[in-house]
Amino acid sequence: MRTKTLLLTAALSAAGVASSMAQGTVFSVNAVGYVNTTVGPKFSLIANPLTASDNTINTLFKTGIQGTIPAGFQVFRFAGTGFTASAYDDIDGNFLPASAAGQAILPGEGVFVRNPGTTPVTITFVGEVSQGTLANAYPKGFSIRASQVPQAGTAQALGFNGNDGDQIFQFDNTKQAYTSSTFDGLGGAWAPALGNLQVGEAFFLKAVAAGSWNRTFSVNN
């Protein structure tokens, strides 16, 4: 999976000249942009790295996939005990069934996608960068997680602090197989060492207890 990221930081209007002169300039700052995620044939484990105006599966992938959407392109959302699946219907022009395709994928969550073709597909995610004090809650047991911030690095480098016995499973599109790492609470390290996550890449987490992946982030830092 390959990604290309462009983030644009826009400083929006100051709040009133008189107020600014009296109290200092006040800015509302948003960071918007896009992430191009390229997925090869077969299965990939990806994430939505930005908050769009509509984060449902049907909208994210119908508008995000560049060029002709392969008929039968599938999205699998993990629901704790199994997957809900939606697939692109080239006759209807939508991902179906609507009940599955209408589910939202927010930053910090991930899905499996299946590219049925023989060539890579590029998905463009457009939206706003998550900022401030961020909390990505996860349950005990299995879930699919990702960084809420569109940055590359290991899960640990991106602020995920594991509990003793937690396991991370990263999926390799080329090999169509997982690599796993387990957190050693005594040593404070993952073994074997975690691989880097690309922007827009998710992983399976098997947590020994429910928790939260917390981080404070600002595009200005």
Secondary structure, DSSP 8 states (H G I E B T S, - for coil): -EEEEEEEEEE---S-HHHHHHH-----EEEEEEEEEEE-SEEEEEE--SB-S--BHHHHHHHHB-SS--TT-EEEEE-SSSEEEEEEETTTTEEE-HHHHT-B--TTBEEEEEE-SSS-EEEEEEEE---EEEEEEE-SEEEEE--SSS--B-TTTTT----TT-EEEEEETTTTEEEEEEEETTTTEEES----B-TTB-EEEEESS-EEEEEEE-TT-
